[in-house]
């Protein structure tokens, strides 16, 4: 792992280069959001130590795309509910409090049915369990995932349950945006800018975007609904400090120090660490690799998490496709196992 000192543009510089105010939201695209993730996962799986797992997650993402494209018929918040949330500075589709419609059970069962024929042997037990799971089990798993209270969470089933919830919440965000835009922006800034303005979930990672001649605009990517919201790159995404940020990336051992530092400064995936609060979040640079995708590249860079965690830093990001539970819980299955 190598560190690098990177010059980060101020918000004023970014806005000046962009010719105006940086857009606060970047919306997921209904027709491509999971398809792009699936493509990236397949690309990253080739030759990767976690290749079997990444390839299976690519199958999951492709199935998610099919079901998101088909759409759902579910209740949406009305204008009054959106106004109340805005007045309180709260997310209108709170992951912890929004009354989930049972339609997400159907999404899950359809995902399972789609995946079962071609899924690797190591994933078949979890798929079979979910195919026959009752609503009580499914709702308990959803509660554990969405509240972060992992007691009772089945880690083998968790990524698949999360996949259905991601389809459901991504649909909610897009449907609310479409239904209410004519009356004004249905989503706004929260009192807590470190969580998703739509559902209140933690980000998986952040992504820098290039717009026109401006580069370096940083967006946090929601782990649940795929909404991205802007946060300037001079702030820690956990405590908002701008005093003690550093960037770490993976590099080959034995390399010359200067060469390693130069490559670290150019890495497409880095860990942004904060010494003030002791947390980190990965940052991905689309100007360095146009195919980076927050969830896929986060999974593929697990080694970076392990190395940064060894320095005492705690992860701020959340990836629902690889959920770590309590030590006594069973480990997730190896999709490549026979």
N, C-alpha and C positions, 0 to 999 in steps of 0.2 A: 504494500500500500504506500502510495506517495502523496505528499501534500503539495499544494501550489498556492501562490499568491495571485489572485485574479482581480483585475480592475473591474469594478461594477459601476455602470453608469447610474447617475442620480435620477430620480423621477423626473426632474426638470429637463435633463438631457434627453431622456427617452421620449418625453412628450414633445420636445422641440423637434427632434428628428422625425417623429411620427407625424408632425404637422398638426398636432392637436392632442386632445385628451385620450389616454389609453383606454380602450373599451374594458369595462369591468368584467364582463362575462364572455366566455367562449362556450358556445352551446354544443352538446353532443349532436351528431347527425344521425337521425333515425336509420338511414339506409346503409351507414358505413361504420358506426362506432365500434361494434364488436367484430365486424369483418376485418377492420384494420388491425385489431388486437390479434385475431386469429392468424392473419398473415405474418405479423411480427413474431408471434410465438413459434410458428413453423420455421421461420427463418433462424431464430435463435436456437432452436432445438438441435439443429445440425451440428454434430460434433461436440455438443455440450455435455458436461458430466451429469446434468439433470435432464438430458434430452428426452427421455421417455415421459417424464412428468410434464415438461413444457409442451411436447407434442399432444398429450392428452388435454392439457388446458387449451390448446389450440382447437381441438375438437369441441370442447365445451363452449368456447367463444363463438365458433361458427354456428353452433346450435342456438346460442343466445341471439345471434343476429337474425336468424330465421324467425324466431318468436317475437322479437321486438318489431321487425318489419311488418308482421301480421297485425300488430296492435292489440290492445286490450279494451274491454268495456268495463270500466271501474269508476266509482264515484270520485269526483274532484272537489277541492275546496271552492266555495263560492266567493264572490267579491268581498263579502263581509268578513269571512274567515281570513282572507289574505290581508285585509286592512288591519284586523286585530293583531295578526302576527307582525306586521310592519310596525305598528305602534309600540309593540313590546320589544322590538328588535330581535325577534325569534324566527327560526326557520318555519315556513308554513307547512312543510311536509316532513316534520321531525321524524327521524328514524325511530326514536324511542317512543313517541306519543301518537303518531298518525295511526288512525284505526285501519289496520291492514284489511284489504278486501281478500276474501278467500280465493279470488282469481289467481293469486300467486301460487296456490297449491296446484292448480291446473297447469301453470307454466312449468313448475318443477316436474310434474309427472310427464309432461310432453318432452321436456329435456331428457329425462331418464329414458323414455322410450326411444328417442332419437339416438342416444349415445350407446345403449346396450348392445346393439348388433356388432359394432366395431370397436368397442372399448377394450383395452387390454385386460388381462386376467386379474391384475392387481386392483382394478377398480370395480370389478363385477359384484363383489359382495356389498359394497356401499350402494351401488345402483339397485341391486335386488332389495336391499333393506328399504330404500326410499320408495321403490315401486309399491310396496305393501304397507308403508307407514301410515298411521292414522293422523287426523288433523291435530290432535293433542300433541303428539310427538313433533310434528312440523312446526307448530306455533311455539313450542318450548325451545326448539333449536333456533328459530328466528329471533326470539327474545334474547337468547344468549349471544347471538352474533351481533345484534343491533345495539345492545346495551353494554357490551364488553364484559358482562359478568359470565365468565366461561364455565362456571360450575355446571356440570351436566351436559356440556357441549360434546357432541359426537364428532371428533376431529376427522374421521373418515368421511362423514357425510357433509361436513361443514362447507367445503368449497362448492358442492352442488346446490345446497340450500342457498348459499350466498349468490350463486349464479342466477337462480330464479328471482331472488330479491333484487338483484341488480337490474334485471329486465323490467321488473315491476316498477321500481323507482325511477329508472331512466324514462320509462313510458310516462309516469306521472309528471315528471318535470317538463317533458316535451308537450304533453297534452295541456297542462296548465299554461305554459307559455303561449301555445297556439290559441287557447280559449280566451285568454284575458289580455293579450297584448293590446288589443284595440282600446281597452279601458285604462291602459297604462302598464308599465313594467310590473309584473306580478311578484318579482323577486327583487330584493334590495340588500344593502349592506347590513350585516349583523353587528351587534355590540361586540361580539367575539369574532374577529376576522380570521381566526385560525381554523375555523370549521366551515363546512359548506353552507352557503346562504340559503340553499333550498331545503336540505334535509338534516343539517347539523352534524354530519359525519366528518370524521377526520380525513385528511387527504392521504392518498397513497404515496404521492411524490409531487414534485413540481416540474413544470416544463417551460423552457424559454422558447419564445416565438419571435419570428421576424416578420415585421410589417413594413413594406416599402423599403426605405433605407434604414429603418430602425431595427436593431436587434437587441436581444436581452430582456424583452418584456416577459416577466415571470408569472405563470399561472399555476395555482394549486389545483390538483386533479382529485375530485371527490372519489372516495373508495366505493361509494354505493351508487350514486346516480349519474356519474361521469360528467357532471357540470364542472367547468373550470372557472375559477375566479382570480382576479388579479391581486397580486401582492408584490410590492417593490422588492428588489433583490438586496436591499440594505437592511432588511429586518429578518430576525429569526422567525421562522414560521410557527414556533411554539410559544416563545415569550416576548416576541417583538423587539428584542434588543438589537441594536445595530453596532455594538461595541466589540464583540469577540467572535466574529464569524470566520470560519476557515473551511477549506475545501479539500476533501480526500478522494483519491481514486485508486483503482487497482493498477499495479504495474508489475512487470516481470522482475523476479529477484535476480540480483547480480548485475543489473544494468548500471551504467554510469550515472552518478547522482544528478548531474546537470541534464542528461538526456531524460531521466525519469521525471524530473520536475517539469521539463518542457512537455512531455507527454501527458502528465497529470493535468497541466493547465489546459490541454486541448481535449481531454477526455469527454466523451459524449454523456457519460453517466458519472456523477460525483456524489459524495455525501457532504452536505452542508452542515457543519457542526457549530454548536454555540457553547462556548465555555461559560457563559453567564448562567444558563439553565441546565446544561449537560445533556441536551437533546440534539438529535440530528434528523434531517429529512433529505432524501435523495433529490437531486436536481438533474434533469435531463435536458440536453441542448439540441434542439432540432436543427439549428444552424450548423452543427457539427455532424449530425447524422439525421437526415430528414425522415428516417423511418422509425425513430425512437417512439415508443408508446409506453406511457407511465406504468401500467399494470404489468405488461409483458417484460419490459426491461427491468422492472423492480424484481420480478421473480428470477430472472436470469442473472442478477447480480447479488444473489444471496451471500456470496463470499464476502462482498464488501460490508454487508451488515455484520457478519461475524467478526470481521477485523475491527470495524469501528466500535462495536460493542465491547471488544476486548480492551479498549482504551477507557471504558467507563461511561461512554455516551449511551443514552437511551433513545430508542427509536420513537419518533413522533408519528411517522406514517403508519398506515394500516392497509394491508393487502388481504382482502377477504378470500383470495384464492389459496392462501397459505397461512392459515390461522394457527397461531401457537397458543395452546391451552396450558392448563396446569400440569406440573411435572408428572403427576400420577395418571394423567389421561393417556389413552392409547395414541401412538403416533399415527399420522395419516398414512394411507396405503401407498406402496410403491407401484405405480401403474405399469411398470415394466416387469413386475414379478410374475413368475409362472407358477 
